[in-house]
Amino acid sequence: MEARAGGLRLCLPEWSLPVRASEDGHLDLAVSVQRNTRSETYKINPSILLRNALLESAPSELLVLANVRVDGIFLHVTRSSWWPPEALADALRALKQHVIGWYHRVGRIDYLAAVAETAIREKASLVDVIEPMDRSATALPWAPDTPLRLGSALFYHAAVLHYLNGDRDQAIARTGDWLAAVPARDGAERTRAQQQLDALSRAG
């Protein structure tokens, strides 16, 4: 893979493709490069993409966004997640060393379905369940200390993961939660949620 960042050409090894398809075809690995808008540094982002088998022509969607550091792949971003141009060769070596093992650990349908349920139960994000950190380390200093409000996307992702994991009943339940969480003004998303419920009914 070849990526361009701020005039730099980043040549990734042959094995590292823009998207690495999983064996089941629904959880893929992607790698992207992000330039810092405030300084000449770059973040290498391994990501897990989810493909929904229930909705016709559904595109791959970002499920988990990670970043490369010297000692591994992490979800929370710190200063060590950003690499200056002269260290990009080290960043790519770290990517090659760690990314496949990370993908095999995290990019499993059964694991992510369980993570999604934990996130719903604990009113947390997928990131905070996979990589727990003390709230004081991640909270914005100006933000009030209130529980996370669950968005509709978490229920949607949970539903798709349960379906791919073979649990149709839980997929139906979480799709119903998805529909209930979508504001009435968002007609397009409500239509998608209803289409998914219909598809799950037919799948039975």
N, C-alpha and C positions, 0 to 999 in steps of 0.2 A: 504494500500500500504506500502511496506517496501523498503526503499532506503538505500544504503550503500555509505558513503562518508568518505574517509580517515580512514577506520577502525571503523567509527561510524555507528551504525545502527539506522536509522531514521524511526520510526513507525508512519505512518500517520493514522488518524482515518479511520474507515471502509468506510465512505461515500466518502472519497477522493481517487478516483481510478486514475491509471496512465493516463487514457483518459476518460473523461466524455462526452458521445455522446449527441449532441444536438437533439432536437425533429425532426428537418428536416434531420438530418444525414449528414450535410455538414460543420458545424462549431463546432468543438469539443474543450473541455478543457483538457489540459495536464499539469502535474506538474512535474518538474524535479529539481534536486539539482546540483549545480555547485560549484566545489571547486576552490578557489583562488590559482593560481600558485605561488603567491608571499608571501602569509601568510596563517596561519591556520584559514581561515574564509570561509564561505559558503553563497551562494546566492540561495534562493528558487524562482524558476521561473515558475509562472503560465503562460501558453501560449495558444493561440488560433490557432488551426490547421484548414486549409481549404481543403476540399475534392472536387475535380473537377468532376462534373457529365458529362462533355462533352467528356473527353478523357478516353478511355477504360483502366481500370486497373491503373489509375493515383493514386499514393500514397498520403496520407495526407501530406500537406506541411505547414511549419511554416508561419503564417501570422502576429501574434502579439506576441512579447516576453516581459513579464513583470517581476517585482520583488516585493517581499514582504518586507515591512517595518513595524515598530510598528503601524503606523497610517493608513495603507492601502496598496493597490496594485498600483504600479507606473510603468511607462515605462522607464523613464530616470534613469540611475544608479548613485547613490551617495554612499558616505561612509557608510551611514546607511542601504544600501541594503545588506551589507555583515555582516554576523552573526558569532561571535566566537562560538566554540563548546559548551561552557557553557550556551549560550543563545539560542540554537536551539529549546529547548522546547517552549520558548517565540515566536520564529519564526513560529513554527507550530500552536501555538494558534492564532497568527495574521492571518495566512493563513486560518484557519478554520473560523475565524470571518469575513474575508473580501472577500474571493475569489468567493463565489457564487454570491454575490451581484455585484461584479465587472464583472463577466462573463455575468450576465443578462443585465448589462448596455452596455457593449462593444461588446459582442458576438452576435450581431444581424445583419442579412444580410442587411437590409435596411440602418441601421446606417453605416456599414462599406462600403457599396457601395457609400454613400454620402461622407464619409471621403476620399475614393479613388479619387473621382472627385475633391474634394477640394485640395487634394495633387497634382494632375496633374495640376490644374489651377494655384496654387500658387507655383509650383515647390518646393514642400516640401515632407517630408517623412510621412508615416502614423503616426509614433510616434509623430512627431511635430504637426500634426493636432489634434490628440486625446489629447495630453498633451502639449500644447504650452508652450515654454519657450523662454526667450530672447536669441537671437543668441550668445550674449557675454557670456552667462552661459554655452553654450554647444559647442562652437567652439573650435577646437584645436588651441593652441597658435601659432603653426608653419604653420597652413593651411591658404591659401589666402582666403579673404572674397569675394567669388564668389557664384552665385546662384547654387543650387543643380542641377546636371545634372540627368535628369530622366532616370532610367534604364528600360529595357524591362519588368522586373518583376512587376513594378507598373501597367503597362498597362494590363499585363496578369491577375493580381489579380482583377483589376477593371472589366475586361471583365467577369470573372467567377462570381464575385459578382452581376453584373447586370443581368446575365442570371439567377442566383438563385433567384434574386429579381423580375423576370418576365419581364425584359426589354430586349427583344431579339435584338431590333435595336441598342441599346447602346452597348450591348455585342458584336455585329458584328463590330461596329465602333471601339471599344477598342481592339478587336482582330486584326483588321487591323493595328491599331497603334502599337500593340505588334509586329506584323510581320515586320513592317517598322523599328522598333527600334532594331531588332536583326541584328548583323553584318553578312555580307555575309559568313564569314568564319565559322559561327556557324550553320552548316547544320542541326544538330539534333534538335536544338530549333526552327529553321525555319520550319522544318517538323512538329513539334508539333503545331506551330501556324497555319499552313495551315490545319492540321487535325482538329483543333478546328473551323476554318472558315467553313470547309466542314460540320462538325457536326451541326453547327448553321444553315447552309443553309437547311440541312435535317430536322432540328427541326421545320422549318416553314411550 
